[in-house]
Amino acid sequence: MREQLGFKIKKTLWTIIIIVLLLPLIQAELGIPIVPKVEGWSEKIKKPKFSKQNWFNGNYQKTQDEYIKQNVGYKRFFVRFYNQFYYSFFNEAKANSVIIGKQNYLYETPYIDAYLGKSYVGKNAIRSKVEKLKKISASSNLRNRYHRHFSTWKSKFLSRIYPRALPKRKKNDQQL
């Protein structure tokens, strides 16, 4: 009786393991269930077409590997889980160009660089862009033809709103 119970437990565990291993394949091929998208930009890689020339020069394998890496099932879930795991247990930000500030505020380095003035393009470039925007907004053709008005917005980013929470090494403009 005890041996049968042990056998059933082993069989159940193996079945669960095999199902878990097959889930990414099923999701990648069938798209079921639909997983929410990860925000951010990435270039979509098309599925490579098989040809004799691509096979022998090695391009097919390279592009197929890149396609599979991008489209593996549950990748979005695992990326989120990986980032959250490292943040929660090791207090490390694994997302691209994200650092942890004081009081666990998360900052992206481009916004910190903008706050520190590293991305300042100069007065002439700003004047040029303002003049272009004025021309676009003054264009009566745009308003009359499409019944649209053009407006610009200046966004407030976290490093500007909460500079007191910037990490010291980034506040002093040192490399991370």
Long-range contacts (C-beta under 8 A, 24 or more apart in sequence): 23-73, 23-74, 24-72, 24-73, 24-74, 25-73, 26-73, 27-73, 27-74, 28-71, 28-72, 28-73, 29-73, 35-74, 35-76, 35-77, 36-76, 37-76, 38-76, 38-79, 38-80, 40-96, 42-70, 44-70, 45-70, 45-71, 99-167, 99-170, 99-176, 100-167, 101-162, 101-165, 101-166, 101-167, 101-170, 102-164, 102-165, 102-166, 102-167, 103-165, 105-158, 105-162, 105-165, 106-158, 107-158, 107-159, 107-166, 107-167, 107-170, 109-170, 109-176, 111-157, 111-158, 111-159, 111-160, 112-159, 112-166, 112-170, 114-157, 114-159, 115-157, 115-159, 115-160, 115-163, 115-166, 116-170, 116-173, 118-173
